[in-house]
């Protein structure tokens, strides 16, 4: 068993997946992936659990929640990143670490533990964090920099996100750090955010959970919302937090209130480095795709998708979902990869596909006016049919003028030849420039319109 098997289990915990898709996340030979799956199956059989099954090229591991917990209680292989995270979080949280003892806890060699700690040592040196060696005892923190406090918070967020699939050493260390039940805490935070009309996602909930761990370690966390104290907004949110989080520590309550008040007045608080990277990616994507204008809600959607995707990738959070690629995604994927590679960034494959879906919507919105006139041809058309179609289509695409005629008239060239249409849709094959629908419906027609607009948008890149 190795770190590849650990990553495969993380993936299969979340979704069924093909070997080709797994390759995009693991970046190793496909034959090595198959070999690792066989190793996992041998291990699963040894602890009397279901094995990984292959069905129509999709690999899946079907286990109940309790069986997954049993699996991870028996499985003791951590990735290199997991080992580094374990040592980093424990050293900062406790202020002291003995590498000789930790190599026993992690079941690794002395050379491996030193290689892992070298990563931490280099980060500490770069960030200005200082520690000293206590002879015969271990390493003691002397001073921790702001950058390493931020990194600590990010790693705690990662632990909350991956809590269900933490390997035993990480899980034990994490349970020792947090003084609350995660499910109960998330339930209360969810009710607070919902009543405050705040956007809720796993990232926000994990961040707010991490704040209490941060407070326990450093005793202080400045969200920066004190300027809003005694305002109506502050007082209203205080009531909500008291209603659902009465048992929270007072300092933690204050930070939750600050977060929500800042969100409501200024937007979500974001880490500057990631925010700047996100802004840079968006600016370059807009230029590459020749986009003139982005609707505000789509711009927010794009921003947060890129921001969270960067956070996941840089924090080695292998959180994915099964996602169906869109048609013509190759062009957008090429542009996205070009922008990422230019800046030495990268994202997980499923996040890239999610981004492409948002970019597709943006391109369609930006090129809506490129299609203004559409002819719909029916073999059998009645006045009542026309009225229903016109009414339904005008609701979804009000800027487009629709004309409806019988297919027969088009075939016989009875329709005036000087009539210009941006798009012709028929229920019968007439010519190469006419799109065919077997059965007319407003939804199907809208899909064809969007496809046409998207093609026009791509042609302008």
DOBA-84573 format. One record per residue (C-alpha): x, y, z; residue in three letters. Coordinates in steps of 0.001 Angstrom, whole numbers. Example, Ala and Ser with C-alpha at 12.3 -4.5 7.8 and 13.67 -1.06 7.14 Angstrom:
! DOBA-84573
- 12300, -4500, 7800, ALA
- 13670, -1060, 7140, SER
This chain:
! DOBA-84573
- 0, 0, 0, UNK
- 1267, 3479, -861, UNK
- 229, 7125, -1158, UNK
- -1440, 6424, -4519, UNK
- -3810, 3953, -2864, UNK
- -4589, 6599, -227, UNK
- -5577, 9091, -2937, UNK
- -7642, 6494, -4812, UNK
- -9610, 5746, -1638, UNK
- -10239, 9478, -1150, UNK
- -11605, 9682, -4687, UNK
- -13792, 6567, -4413, UNK
- -15217, 7800, -1107, UNK
- -16709, 10709, -3053, UNK
- -17651, 9325, -6459, UNK
- -17500, 6538, -8991, UNK
- -14854, 7265, -11597, UNK
- -13131, 5927, -14718, UNK
- -9422, 5165, -15005, UNK
- -9074, 8013, -17517, UNK
- -10612, 10454, -15021, UNK
- -8508, 9084, -12157, UNK
- -5408, 9680, -14266, UNK
- -6248, 13409, -14373, UNK
- -6085, 13577, -10561, UNK
- -3198, 11216, -9835, UNK
- -834, 11977, -12732, UNK
- 630, 8460, -12845, UNK
- 487, 5733, -15493, UNK
- -2915, 4091, -15923, UNK
- -1346, 659, -15425, UNK
- -69, 1841, -12029, UNK
- -3601, 2960, -11105, UNK
- -5003, -489, -11960, UNK
- -2230, -2120, -9913, UNK
- -3064, 116, -6932, UNK
- -6775, -758, -7213, UNK
- -5846, -4449, -7061, UNK
- -3772, -3780, -3922, UNK
- -6716, -1992, -2304, UNK
- -9018, -4916, -3148, UNK
- -6638, -7354, -1468, UNK
- -6672, -5160, 1634, UNK
- -10482, -4807, 1574, UNK
- -10856, -8567, 1315, UNK
- -8510, -9048, 4289, UNK
- -10812, -6947, 6506, UNK
- -14029, -8490, 5088, UNK
- -15318, -5435, 3196, UNK
- -16749, -5080, -312, UNK
- -14154, -4772, -3044, UNK
- -13899, -2069, -5707, UNK
- -16165, -2988, -8617, UNK
- -15926, -2027, -12288, UNK
- -19144, -1293, -14182, UNK
- -19161, 226, -17703, UNK
- -15603, 1525, -17175, UNK
- -16642, 3190, -13902, UNK
- -14940, 2051, -10707, UNK
- -16928, 2295, -7478, UNK
- -16546, 1247, -3856, UNK
- -19909, 694, -2176, UNK
- -19633, 843, 1610, UNK
- -21920, 2014, 4399, UNK
- -20795, 4907, 6612, UNK
- -19786, 2530, 9415, UNK
- -17823, 396, 6942, UNK
- -15895, 3432, 5695, UNK
- -15061, 4279, 9302, UNK
- -13878, 704, 9856, UNK
- -11762, 869, 6688, UNK
- -10001, 4063, 7746, UNK
- -9445, 2741, 11266, UNK
- -7482, -168, 9739, UNK
- -5788, 1752, 6925, UNK
- -2624, 3526, 8083, UNK
- -1001, 4884, 4901, UNK
- -746, 8676, 4822, UNK
- 261, 10678, 1771, UNK
- 3423, 12764, 2027, UNK
- 1230, 15882, 2262, UNK
- -793, 14313, 5102, UNK
- 2394, 13627, 7068, UNK
- 3591, 17204, 6599, UNK
- 176, 18547, 7668, UNK
- 192, 16311, 10752, UNK
- 3614, 17536, 11903, UNK
- 2896, 21179, 11021, UNK
- -454, 21378, 12826, UNK
- 727, 19456, 15878, UNK
- 3935, 21497, 16242, UNK
- 2094, 24826, 16089, UNK
- -877, 23713, 18211, UNK
- 1286, 22241, 20981, UNK
- 4272, 24570, 20614, UNK
- 6553, 21551, 20894, UNK
- 7318, 18374, 18955, UNK
- 9545, 15324, 19332, UNK
- 10301, 13922, 15880, UNK
- 11558, 10606, 17265, UNK
- 8210, 9961, 18947, UNK
- 6251, 11160, 15927, UNK
- 8016, 8763, 13558, UNK
- 6702, 5948, 15746, UNK
- 3185, 7411, 15701, UNK
- 3258, 7714, 11905, UNK
- 5050, 4366, 11433, UNK
- 7723, 5897, 9194, UNK
- 11506, 5822, 9042, UNK
- 13770, 8507, 10462, UNK
- 14714, 9649, 6951, UNK
- 11013, 10047, 6040, UNK
- 10175, 12094, 9138, UNK
- 13182, 14352, 8496, UNK
- 12189, 14767, 4846, UNK
- 8678, 15796, 5922, UNK
- 9986, 18211, 8534, UNK
- 12339, 19761, 5981, UNK
- 9255, 21160, 4185, UNK
- 8074, 22741, 7448, UNK
- 11562, 24023, 8260, UNK
- 11792, 25767, 4878, UNK
- 8340, 27342, 5293, UNK
- 9209, 28555, 8789, UNK
- 12456, 30098, 7537, UNK
- 10671, 31838, 4650, UNK
- 7856, 33135, 6879, UNK
- 9968, 34182, 9871, UNK
- 8769, 31553, 12362, UNK
- 11442, 30557, 14886, UNK
- 12015, 27442, 17004, UNK
- 14823, 25983, 19105, UNK
- 16165, 22527, 19921, UNK
- 15830, 21413, 23551, UNK
- 18511, 18775, 24128, UNK
- 17076, 15334, 24715, UNK
- 13484, 16553, 24455, UNK
- 12648, 17948, 21027, UNK
- 11808, 21195, 19227, UNK
- 10118, 24188, 20856, UNK
- 8437, 27116, 19086, UNK
- 9834, 30538, 20009, UNK
- 7901, 32799, 17644, UNK
- 5232, 32167, 15017, UNK
- 4713, 34520, 12081, UNK
- 1371, 35810, 10791, UNK
- 1844, 33850, 7546, UNK
- 2223, 30603, 9470, UNK
- -844, 31434, 11560, UNK
- -2762, 31817, 8296, UNK
- -1314, 28531, 6993, UNK
- -2305, 26832, 10254, UNK
- -5882, 28064, 9808, UNK
- -5957, 26758, 6209, UNK
- -4759, 23332, 7315, UNK
- -7430, 23200, 10028, UNK
- -10054, 24062, 7389, UNK
- -8717, 21157, 5319, UNK
- -9040, 18798, 8294, UNK
- -12684, 19781, 8769, UNK
- -13422, 19294, 5058, UNK
- -11760, 15850, 5032, UNK
- -12802, 14780, 8535, UNK
- -14773, 11746, 7329, UNK
- -11742, 10277, 5545, UNK
- -8882, 11149, 7900, UNK
- -6360, 8370, 8554, UNK
- -6017, 7352, 12229, UNK
- -2965, 9492, 13270, UNK
- -4495, 12617, 11705, UNK
- -7940, 11829, 13091, UNK
- -6615, 11313, 16628, UNK
- -4589, 14525, 16503, UNK
- -7558, 16453, 15093, UNK
- -9983, 15116, 17714, UNK
- -7506, 16157, 20384, UNK
- -7430, 19702, 18981, UNK
- -11141, 20471, 18639, UNK
- -13315, 20598, 21729, UNK
- -16681, 20128, 20026, UNK
- -18644, 17671, 17922, UNK
- -18347, 18755, 14292, UNK
- -21813, 17637, 13209, UNK
- -23492, 19483, 16078, UNK
- -21410, 22618, 15467, UNK
- -22079, 22671, 11716, UNK
- -25816, 22230, 12364, UNK
- -25868, 25310, 14606, UNK
- -23708, 27356, 12224, UNK
- -25970, 26367, 9340, UNK
- -29043, 27656, 11194, UNK
- -27253, 30914, 12067, UNK
- -26102, 31548, 8487, UNK
- -29465, 30594, 7023, UNK
- -31385, 32983, 9266, UNK
- -28840, 35725, 8482, UNK
- -29336, 35100, 4718, UNK
- -25671, 34211, 4192, UNK
- -24529, 31962, 1341, UNK
- -23736, 28521, 2797, UNK
- -21129, 26066, 1505, UNK
- -18719, 23522, 2969, UNK
- -15836, 26012, 2738, UNK
- -17599, 28673, 4849, UNK
- -18767, 26153, 7457, UNK
- -15277, 24629, 7720, UNK
- -13711, 28080, 8069, UNK
- -16072, 29063, 10889, UNK
- -15365, 25760, 12663, UNK
- -11622, 26403, 12321, UNK
- -11939, 29798, 14039, UNK
- -12617, 28169, 17425, UNK
- -9579, 25878, 17081, UNK
- -7512, 28943, 16140, UNK
- -8808, 30796, 19220, UNK
- -7897, 27869, 21478, UNK
- -4326, 27890, 20151, UNK
- -3611, 31618, 19762, UNK
- -6256, 33099, 22126, UNK
- -7022, 35862, 19646, UNK
- -8589, 36116, 16187, UNK
- -9350, 39493, 14629, UNK
- -12132, 39282, 12077, UNK
- -12179, 43085, 11918, UNK
- -15864, 43807, 12418, UNK
- -15593, 45992, 15531, UNK
- -16394, 49182, 13595, UNK
- -19945, 47871, 13179, UNK
- -20546, 47390, 16908, UNK
- -23770, 48958, 18209, UNK
- -25212, 49180, 14694, UNK
- -28645, 47716, 13950, UNK
- -26978, 45033, 11829, UNK
- -24638, 44006, 14676, UNK
- -27488, 43871, 17188, UNK
- -29695, 41827, 14857, UNK
- -26952, 39260, 14135, UNK
- -26087, 39077, 17848, UNK
- -29657, 37962, 18566, UNK
- -29419, 35245, 15891, UNK
- -26079, 33941, 17217, UNK
- -27417, 33920, 20791, UNK
- -30526, 32060, 19631, UNK
- -28689, 29148, 17997, UNK
- -25232, 29321, 19611, UNK
- -25999, 30141, 23206, UNK
- -23383, 27664, 24499, UNK
- -20563, 29037, 22286, UNK
- -17610, 30696, 24031, UNK
- -18061, 34484, 24184, UNK
- -14990, 35266, 22076, UNK
- -16101, 32752, 19456, UNK
- -19572, 34338, 19352, UNK
- -17968, 37726, 18751, UNK
- -15977, 36395, 15793, UNK
- -19044, 34723, 14248, UNK
- -20984, 37980, 14595, UNK
- -18081, 39941, 13058, UNK
- -17832, 37545, 10106, UNK
- -21551, 37806, 9292, UNK
- -21732, 41593, 9752, UNK
- -18698, 42127, 7502, UNK
- -20203, 39764, 4923, UNK
- -23496, 41670, 4919, UNK
- -21832, 45094, 4686, UNK
- -18676, 44481, 2639, UNK
- -18905, 41005, 1134, UNK
- -17049, 37870, 2187, UNK
- -13665, 38248, 3916, UNK
- -11024, 36700, 1684, UNK
- -7347, 35845, 1983, UNK
- -5425, 38464, -33, UNK
- -2988, 36169, -1849, UNK
- -5742, 33900, -3158, UNK
- -7954, 36893, -3945, UNK
- -5206, 38487, -6056, UNK
- -4570, 35216, -7906, UNK
- -8299, 34885, -8595, UNK
- -8577, 38458, -9895, UNK
- -5585, 37859, -12174, UNK
- -7060, 34658, -13625, UNK
- -10419, 36346, -14294, UNK
- -8790, 39348, -15998, UNK
- -6740, 37099, -18287, UNK
- -9704, 34825, -19082, UNK
- -11799, 37856, -20065, UNK
- -9029, 39032, -22394, UNK
- -8420, 35580, -23919, UNK
- -12141, 34931, -24494, UNK
- -12790, 38436, -25837, UNK
- -15615, 38998, -23338, UNK
- -17052, 42513, -23245, UNK
- -19330, 42332, -20222, UNK
- -20106, 39875, -17406, UNK
- -23424, 39934, -15571, UNK
- -22781, 40624, -11861, UNK
- -24141, 37325, -10498, UNK
- -22136, 35316, -13046, UNK
- -19014, 37304, -12148, UNK
- -19481, 36462, -8455, UNK
- -20083, 32819, -9323, UNK
- -16894, 32728, -11414, UNK
- -14855, 34477, -8709, UNK
- -15853, 32158, -5868, UNK
- -15489, 29046, -8010, UNK
- -11906, 30013, -8920, UNK
- -11096, 31138, -5360, UNK
- -12293, 27914, -3723, UNK
- -10736, 25784, -6489, UNK
- -7346, 27429, -5923, UNK
- -7660, 26924, -2173, UNK
- -8480, 23233, -2657, UNK
- -5596, 22593, -5041, UNK
- -2977, 24517, -3059, UNK
- -4117, 22835, 165, UNK
- -4123, 19355, -1448, UNK
- -7828, 18919, -693, UNK
- -8844, 16188, -3113, UNK
- -12560, 16991, -2966, UNK
- -14161, 16127, -6299, UNK
- -17486, 15241, -7861, UNK
- -18549, 13278, -10912, UNK
- -19143, 15865, -13587, UNK
- -20227, 15576, -17222, UNK
- -18059, 17581, -19643, UNK
- -19965, 20037, -21847, UNK
- -19881, 19888, -25630, UNK
- -17107, 21926, -27248, UNK
- -15305, 22146, -23889, UNK
- -11928, 21532, -25551, UNK
- -11605, 25151, -26714, UNK
- -12432, 26581, -23286, UNK
- -10253, 23987, -21522, UNK
- -7341, 24985, -23747, UNK
- -7828, 28674, -22878, UNK
- -8196, 27943, -19152, UNK
- -5058, 25771, -19089, UNK
- -3157, 28447, -21019, UNK
- -3999, 31070, -18381, UNK
- -3223, 28713, -15482, UNK
- 75, 27517, -16974, UNK
- 1170, 31071, -17739, UNK
- 871, 31902, -14033, UNK
- 2162, 28512, -12772, UNK
- -1235, 27660, -11242, UNK
- -3272, 24493, -11532, UNK
- -6684, 23138, -10479, UNK
- -8301, 19734, -10120, UNK
- -10039, 18457, -13251, UNK
- -13610, 18554, -11880, UNK
- -13088, 22182, -10810, UNK
- -11853, 23042, -14299, UNK
- -14995, 21538, -15844, UNK
- -17179, 23465, -13367, UNK
- -15374, 26666, -14349, UNK
- -15871, 25928, -18039, UNK
- -19615, 25568, -17467, UNK
- -19677, 29041, -15892, UNK
- -17546, 30460, -18725, UNK
- -19983, 28980, -21235, UNK
- -22866, 30825, -19555, UNK
- -20845, 34046, -19577, UNK
- -20043, 33698, -23294, UNK
- -23718, 33069, -24097, UNK
- -24841, 36103, -22068, UNK
- -22182, 38278, -23708, UNK
- -23271, 37239, -27223, UNK
- -27050, 37133, -26760, UNK
- -27663, 39877, -29313, UNK
- -25854, 37914, -32032, UNK
- -29104, 35988, -32609, UNK
- -32124, 38236, -33136, UNK
- -34303, 36458, -35680, UNK
- -35246, 32766, -35818, UNK
- -37447, 30806, -38208, UNK
- -39220, 27704, -36879, UNK
- -40474, 25237, -39490, UNK
- -43208, 22691, -38690, UNK
- -44676, 19944, -40835, UNK
- -47986, 20534, -39143, UNK
- -48588, 23965, -37687, UNK
- -51751, 25522, -36288, UNK
- -52514, 28983, -35020, UNK
- -52945, 27637, -31481, UNK
- -49526, 25917, -31662, UNK
- -47928, 29162, -32792, UNK
- -49505, 31144, -29968, UNK
- -48306, 28710, -27288, UNK
- -44754, 28535, -28662, UNK
- -44439, 32297, -29063, UNK
- -45657, 32909, -25531, UNK
- -43303, 30346, -23956, UNK
- -40257, 31386, -25971, UNK
- -40761, 35092, -25312, UNK
- -40535, 34381, -21591, UNK
- -37062, 32847, -21894, UNK
- -35546, 34828, -24801, UNK
- -37591, 38049, -25106, UNK
- -35073, 39810, -27386, UNK
- -35462, 37275, -30232, UNK
- -38081, 37590, -32957, UNK
- -39633, 34216, -33831, UNK
- -41442, 33442, -37052, UNK
- -43224, 30145, -37659, UNK
- -44017, 28583, -40991, UNK
- -44898, 25199, -42460, UNK
- -41923, 23151, -43664, UNK
- -43719, 22737, -47002, UNK
- -43460, 26474, -47720, UNK
- -39705, 26442, -47181, UNK
- -39211, 23426, -49440, UNK
- -41148, 25076, -52270, UNK
- -39291, 28393, -51810, UNK
- -42612, 30135, -51159, UNK
- -41084, 32021, -48206, UNK
- -39548, 35303, -49504, UNK
- -35883, 34797, -50326, UNK
- -34884, 38224, -49040, UNK
- -35863, 37211, -45513, UNK
- -32743, 36901, -43306, UNK
- -32657, 34666, -40248, UNK
- -29843, 34095, -37777, UNK
- -31086, 30563, -37190, UNK
- -33532, 28161, -38843, UNK
- -34884, 25183, -36878, UNK
- -37021, 22460, -38430, UNK
- -38593, 19136, -37473, UNK
- -37293, 17706, -40772, UNK
- -33902, 17613, -42491, UNK
- -33965, 20282, -45233, UNK
- -30408, 21553, -45701, UNK
- -27071, 21618, -43887, UNK
- -27645, 25071, -42408, UNK
- -30984, 24088, -40833, UNK
- -30915, 22603, -37314, UNK
- -33211, 19614, -36793, UNK
- -35419, 18790, -33803, UNK
- -37413, 15573, -33801, UNK
- -40014, 17030, -31465, UNK
- -40549, 20719, -30891, UNK
- -40434, 21979, -27320, UNK
- -39540, 25338, -25820, UNK
- -36714, 23787, -23779, UNK
- -35156, 22032, -26798, UNK
- -35402, 25181, -28894, UNK
- -33720, 27197, -26143, UNK
- -30878, 24635, -26001, UNK
- -30304, 24995, -29760, UNK
- -30339, 28783, -29479, UNK
- -27747, 28674, -26687, UNK
- -25594, 26285, -28707, UNK
- -25697, 28645, -31698, UNK
- -24853, 31692, -29562, UNK
- -22029, 29751, -27885, UNK
- -20594, 28815, -31301, UNK
- -20690, 32476, -32328, UNK
- -18921, 33408, -29086, UNK
- -16216, 30778, -29660, UNK
- -15644, 32064, -33194, UNK
- -14712, 35460, -31719, UNK
- -11961, 34114, -29463, UNK
